[in-house]
Amino acid sequence: MIFTRIAWVLGLAVFVGLCWLASIGFPPAAPLVVTAVVLVVLIGGGNLLRGRSPSGGSGAPRQGS
């Protein structure tokens, strides 16, 4: 769980840094920001369509036990 939080924090820091670089006019940063946003939308949309919950469980209930 700690590694997931570290990955989230580092990813957010990189994204904020890229947004800052794009805002001051660094040309290669803009496509990376757009790519990151598109990847998050596509992965989130895929999880939504497949029925995964954010906690990692499946959308379908288990039968039996």
Backbone as CSV, one residue per row, in Angstrom:
resi,resn,N_x,N_y,N_z,CA_x,CA_y,CA_z,C_x,C_y,C_z
1,MET,0.814,-1.186,0.000,0.000,0.000,0.000,0.864,1.259,0.000
2,ILE,1.988,1.221,0.696,2.860,2.386,0.756,3.473,2.688,-0.612
3,PHE,3.775,1.626,-1.379,4.363,1.850,-2.698,3.359,2.489,-3.647
4,THR,2.085,2.150,-3.492,1.043,2.771,-4.305,0.948,4.257,-4.002
5,ARG,1.014,4.602,-2.721,0.955,6.018,-2.354,2.179,6.776,-2.849
6,ILE,3.326,6.146,-2.772,4.547,6.783,-3.284,4.418,7.006,-4.789
7,ALA,3.901,6.015,-5.505,3.724,6.149,-6.953,2.739,7.269,-7.285
8,TRP,1.643,7.380,-6.525,0.675,8.456,-6.749,1.324,9.821,-6.528
9,VAL,2.067,9.963,-5.450,2.691,11.254,-5.133,3.731,11.624,-6.188
10,LEU,4.569,10.664,-6.563,5.581,10.943,-7.588,4.940,11.245,-8.942
11,GLY,3.917,10.493,-9.291,3.219,10.745,-10.553,2.566,12.108,-10.586
12,LEU,1.954,12.480,-9.473,1.336,13.804,-9.402,2.390,14.909,-9.467
13,ALA,3.528,14.696,-8.823,4.605,15.687,-8.866,5.145,15.852,-10.284
14,VAL,5.301,14.741,-10.995,5.768,14.807,-12.384,4.742,15.530,-13.254
15,PHE,3.464,15.208,-13.045,2.409,15.852,-13.831,2.359,17.354,-13.574
16,VAL,2.452,17.750,-12.314,2.454,19.185,-11.983,3.677,19.860,-12.596
17,GLY,4.815,19.196,-12.541,6.016,19.754,-13.164,5.864,19.918,-14.669
18,LEU,5.265,18.935,-15.315,5.034,19.052,-16.758,4.046,20.170,-17.078
19,CYS,2.999,20.303,-16.251,2.050,21.404,-16.456,2.744,22.748,-16.303
20,TRP,3.642,22.837,-15.321,4.359,24.088,-15.116,5.268,24.385,-16.315
21,LEU,5.975,23.356,-16.800,6.838,23.553,-17.965,6.027,23.965,-19.187
22,ALA,4.858,23.343,-19.377,4.012,23.709,-20.512,3.496,25.138,-20.362
23,SER,3.218,25.560,-19.138,2.681,26.906,-18.934,3.727,27.993,-19.182
24,ILE,5.010,27.678,-18.981,6.040,28.696,-19.233,6.555,28.633,-20.666
25,GLY,6.007,27.699,-21.463,6.324,27.703,-22.882,7.348,26.685,-23.338
26,PHE,7.595,25.647,-22.578,8.525,24.587,-22.990,7.785,23.652,-23.945
27,PRO,8.077,23.713,-25.243,7.258,23.010,-26.255,7.115,21.495,-26.079
28,PRO,8.148,20.744,-25.704,7.953,19.289,-25.588,7.055,18.855,-24.422
29,ALA,6.746,19.746,-23.502,5.950,19.350,-22.336,4.465,19.216,-22.658
30,ALA,3.953,20.017,-23.580,2.512,20.006,-23.872,2.021,18.645,-24.368
31,PRO,2.681,17.994,-25.320,2.191,16.672,-25.736,2.245,15.630,-24.619
32,LEU,3.207,15.746,-23.715,3.287,14.806,-22.599,2.130,14.998,-21.627
33,VAL,1.734,16.247,-21.399,0.590,16.520,-20.524,-0.682,15.955,-21.149
34,VAL,-0.873,16.189,-22.436,-2.050,15.671,-23.131,-2.045,14.147,-23.103
35,THR,-0.905,13.527,-23.333,-0.804,12.064,-23.313,-1.146,11.515,-21.934
36,ALA,-0.668,12.147,-20.884,-0.964,11.682,-19.526,-2.460,11.764,-19.234
37,VAL,-3.086,12.863,-19.627,-4.527,13.013,-19.390,-5.313,11.965,-20.179
38,VAL,-4.943,11.752,-21.429,-5.646,10.771,-22.264,-5.479,9.360,-21.694
39,LEU,-4.297,9.016,-21.232,-4.082,7.690,-20.639,-4.946,7.484,-19.395
40,VAL,-5.036,8.490,-18.543,-5.865,8.373,-17.344,-7.328,8.193,-17.729
41,VAL,-7.790,8.950,-18.719,-9.183,8.834,-19.152,-9.455,7.461,-19.764
42,LEU,-8.555,6.976,-20.604,-8.763,5.675,-21.238,-8.724,4.528,-20.231
43,ILE,-7.790,4.564,-19.305,-7.699,3.499,-18.304,-8.911,3.549,-17.373
44,GLY,-9.277,4.744,-16.930,-10.460,4.880,-16.078,-11.731,4.461,-16.793
45,GLY,-11.864,4.822,-18.071,-13.033,4.413,-18.846,-13.084,2.912,-19.049
46,GLY,-11.941,2.299,-19.279,-11.892,0.851,-19.423,-12.293,0.146,-18.151
47,ASN,-11.824,0.645,-17.017,-12.212,0.063,-15.730,-13.697,0.259,-15.473
48,LEU,-14.230,1.415,-15.875,-15.654,1.674,-15.693,-16.492,0.720,-16.539
49,LEU,-16.092,0.522,-17.784,-16.833,-0.382,-18.665,-16.725,-1.828,-18.222
50,ARG,-15.582,-2.227,-17.723,-15.386,-3.607,-17.300,-16.036,-3.884,-15.952
51,GLY,-16.274,-2.836,-15.185,-16.958,-3.006,-13.920,-16.047,-3.138,-12.730
52,ARG,-14.819,-2.724,-12.852,-13.912,-2.795,-11.703,-14.205,-1.668,-10.751
53,SER,-14.081,-1.963,-9.476,-14.221,-0.918,-8.477,-12.840,-0.326,-8.224
54,PRO,-12.767,0.896,-7.692,-11.467,1.507,-7.425,-10.627,0.720,-6.423
55,SER,-11.274,-0.089,-5.595,-10.517,-0.836,-4.591,-9.891,-2.102,-5.152
56,GLY,-10.151,-2.413,-6.429,-9.510,-3.553,-7.053,-10.361,-4.805,-7.109
57,GLY,-11.553,-4.769,-6.547,-12.431,-5.931,-6.587,-13.163,-6.010,-7.914
58,SER,-13.727,-7.147,-8.197,-14.479,-7.280,-9.447,-15.901,-6.777,-9.225
59,GLY,-16.562,-6.385,-10.305,-17.916,-5.860,-10.208,-18.945,-6.949,-9.977
60,ALA,-18.654,-8.144,-10.412,-19.609,-9.243,-10.270,-19.496,-9.877,-8.883
61,PRO,-20.631,-10.159,-8.246,-20.566,-10.823,-6.933,-20.143,-12.280,-7.080
62,ARG,-19.480,-12.784,-6.063,-19.043,-14.183,-6.075,-20.195,-15.097,-5.721
63,GLN,-20.179,-16.271,-6.326,-21.192,-17.258,-5.986,-20.559,-18.356,-5.153
64,GLY,-21.315,-18.869,-4.235,-20.767,-19.892,-3.366,-19.836,-19.279,-2.345
65,SER,-19.211,-20.118,-1.573,-18.232,-19.590,-0.641,-17.593,-20.745,0.065
